[in-house]
């Protein structure tokens, strides 16, 4: 059975004045229809680059290798005409900054109707009616279709972005930090809305955030990225509560427990910063910051290895029997 989204050995390299900068390094991910997958990690770990690469939204001149199979078709090999047909209709994206993503001089209804008019044979009246129906579906009154983006609150603009993402009934939605700029109450409402729409429509959701607690409450599976690679992947609740990779454990420990004075008084952060993508350390890239580093971590570069009977995978020498990182690609193998 063909997966909705199958990312294999995806690598993204930016080219700048300092030379080549590998932002994503050999990522493998799979997502089926109706599934939810979260991508977590600190700023600079490659999450947003990964999201943009899935729909070829990266700057011109960026080198992207590997495969991004959407319903079995490789997005990276598509012509511009094929790619234009896939965007919005096959897969859509919800960006973090709705105020910057929306056109400030066009009314909300027109912006939601635009992809419908581009991708479907409907009249302008039918497209605007669909836009009004989508506003209702995301919890906004239909009269808001006549509003400009600056006339809406942050939460309302984010709901408009979700309505736009749903306009052409895509099978996959990519949400890149879609709730980061919202207050906690509006964030909870938007997360409930997204979860409800995924369940109701049976679409696939790839949600990117630095907040493990948000992802664990919204997504069934979770992948943790560090230095451009996935270092742990598995059921979201398991990764959050009993992480197998030290970096995933550090991310989970950074969240205080509400009502626990010890947790509030002694927050458990992680010292240091993620490595410069242009100067990834040898061995495990996390070893300079790892609280449980072993001598071999500075030289042994391991790939994802099954833990907990294969339910999860972690890229750590502490995973029993972890093998050396394979240089082979599974692209085109159907695995």
N, C-alpha and C positions, 0 to 999 in steps of 0.2 A: 504493500500500500504506500502510495506517495505521500510524504509529509507535506503539510501546508507550507512550512518554511524549513529548509535544510541548509544550514551554513556550514561549509566545510573548508578548513584550512584558510580562513579569510585573513589576509594581511593587508594593512594600509600603511603606506609610507609617504610622508610629506617631504617635499624638497625645498630647502630654504638656504639662507646665506651661511648657516652653520653646517650645511651638509644634509644628508638624509636623516629623517627622524621617523623611526618605526613606531607608530601610535597603536596599531593593532597587530598582534603577532601570532598567527596561527590559531584562530578561534573556530571551534566546532560547536554548533548549537542545532537543536531540532525542536520544532513546535508543530503540534497537530491542531486541527480544527477544534475549537472549543476549549483549548488549553490556555493557561496563563503562565508566562515565564517572566520572572523578574531578573534584572541585571543590576548588581550593586557594586559599589566601590567608591573610593575617594575621587576628588577632582583630579583629572590628569591620568586616570587609569585606562582611558580609551572607550568609555561607555558611549558618549555622544558620537564619537567618530564611527563606532560600530553601527549606531542607529542610522547615521547619514549614509554610510556605505551600502546599507541594505536597499536603498532606493536611488543610489548613485546621485546623491546630493552634495558630494564633496567638491572642493574647488578644482578647477581645471588644472591639470598637471600633476595631480595626486596619483600615485601608483597603487592600484588595488589588484590583488591576485587572489586566487582561490575560486570558490563558487558560492553563489547565493541563489538557491533554487526555490522559487515561489511556485507552488503547484507543479513542480518538476521542471519549470523553465528557468534557465539561468539569467538572472537580471543583469549580470555583468557582461553578458554576451548579446544583449538585446540591441536592436537598432533604436534610434531616437523615437521613431514612430511607435514601436512596440513598447518602449519604456513609458511614453506619454499615455498610452492606453492602460498600462498597469498602475501608474500613480493615480490615486484617488479611487479608482474602480477596483483594482486588485488589492492594493495596500495603501493606507494613508498614515499620516504622522501628526501627532499633537505635540507642538513645541512648548518649551517652558514659558517663554515670554509672549503671552497672547497679544499684548499691546504692540509688540514689534512685529508679530506675524500677521496681524490684521491690517488691512489698508485703512488709514485714518480718514480718507476722503470719500469712502463708499459706505453706504448703509449696510447694516448687518445682514438683512434679508438678501440683498444683491450678492454679497460675498458667499453666502451659503448656496445660493442658486447657481452661481457661476460654474462650479464643477459638474453640476447636474446637466446644465445646458451643453457643456463641452463633451460629455461622455454618453449622453442618452438622447434619443430622439423624442423630445418633449417640447411643448410650447412654453413660452416665457411664463404664462399664467400657471401652467402646471408645475413648473420649476419653483415658482414663488410659493405655491401652495405646499409643495413638499418642504420648502424651507420653513414655513410656518409650522408644519407638523413636527419637524425636527426640533424646533425651539420648544414646543410643548413637551416633546419626549425628554428633553434635557432639563425640564423644569423652569422654563422661562415663558412669560406671556407672549402671545403672538404679536402684540403691538410693538414689541421690542425689535421686530424686523425693520422698523423705520428709524432705529437709533443708530448713531455713529459709535465707534469703539470707545471714544473718550467719555461717552455718556453712561457707560456701564462700569460696575465695580470689577475688581480683579477676578472674583469668583464667577461673575456673570460672563466676563470675556472668556474665561477658561471653558465655560459651558458652551459658548458659541464655537470655540475651537473643536470641542468634541462633536457638536452638531455638524460642523463642516467635515470632520473626519468620517462621519457616518453617512454623509450625503449620497454617496454612490454605492452604498451597501458593500463595502470592501470585506474580504474574508480575513484580513489581517490589519490590526491597528498597532502602531508603534507609538508609545507615549514616552517622550523624553523629558523627564523631570516635570511632568505635567502639573504637579501640585506643590512644587517647592516654594513658590512665591505666595502661597495662600496661607491665611491664618488657620489654626487647627480646626475650628468649627467648619469653615468652608472646605478645608481639605477633606474632612471626614465625609461631607456631603458629596463632593466630587468623586471620591473613592467608591462610595456606595453606588453612585450613578454609573461609574465605569463597570463595576462588578455586575450590576444588574443588567446592563446592556450586553455584556459579554455572555451572560447566562441566557438572556432572552433571545439573542440573535445567533448564538453558537459560533461566534467569530473567535479568532486567535488574538491574544493580547501579549505584546512584548512591552514590558514596562521597565523603564530605566530610572533609577534613583540612587542617591547616596544613603537613603534612610532604610535600613533593614527592617525596621518595625512596620513601615508602610508596605513594603514589598511582602513581608511575611503574612500580613493580614489581607492582602489583595491577590497574591499569586500562589498557585499550587506548587510551582517549582521555582528555584532560585539559583542563579549563577553569580558567583563573586569574581570580579575581575581585579587584577593587579598587574601593573606594568604591561598592559596590552594583552594579557592572557587571562583565560578562565582558570582560577586556582581551586575552585570548589563548585560543584553543581549537585543538586539533589532536591528532595522535598523541602519546601521553604521553612516549615516549622522545625524540621530536624537541623537544617543548616543554621537557623537562628538560635535554637536552644542548646544544641550539642554539636558545634562546628568541629570539623575534622582538620581543617587547615588553620594554623595560628593567626593568619591575617583575618579570616572570617570570624574567628573568635574575638579578635581585637575590635572589629567593627561592632559585633554584637554587644561587647562589654562597654562600649562607649555610651550606651543609652542608660540613663539612670532609672531606677525602679521607683515609680511614684508611690509615695507614702513610706519609703525606706530612708530614714535619716542617714544611715551609713553610706548608702548609695549616693545620696545627694551631696554629702559632705566630702566624699572622696571619689570624684569621677575618675573612671579608668580610661584615660585617653591612650594614644599611641604616639610615642616620641618619634621625632624625625619627620621626613617628608617622602612621598613616593619618589622613585628614582627619575632622573632626567631621561626621557625616552631616547635621547641621543647618546646616553652613556649608561646603558643597562649593566648592572654588575654581573660578574660571572656566577655560574651556579644558579641557585634559586634567587631570583631578584629580590625576594623579601628578606633574605638572610641578614642584611645589615640592621634591620629593625626588629628582627624576630626575638621574642622573649625566651624562646626555648630552642635557640639555634644549636645545631650539632656541628662538629668539625667538618663533616662531609658536605654540609649545605653550601659552602662557598665554591664547591666544584661540581657537585652533582645537580644536574638540571633534569628534573623528572617531569613526566607528563601526568595527565589525569589517570588515577589508578582507583579501582573499585574499593570502597570501604563499606562496612555494614552489610556485607553479603551482596554488594553490587547495587544497593539502593542509592548510594551516593558515590561520587568520585572526587578525589582530592589530589592536587599536585604537591605532594610533600613526602620527604624521605621517611617520615614517621608512619606513613601508610604502609602497612605490612607488605613487604616484597615489592615495593615500588620500583618499576624498571626504569632504565635510562630513557630520556625523551626520544621518541622515534622521529626520524626526519622524513618518514614517508607520509603521504597524504591519502586520506580516504575518499577524496573527491572522485566521483564517478564510479565508486565501488558499490554504492547502494547501502552502505553500512550506516 
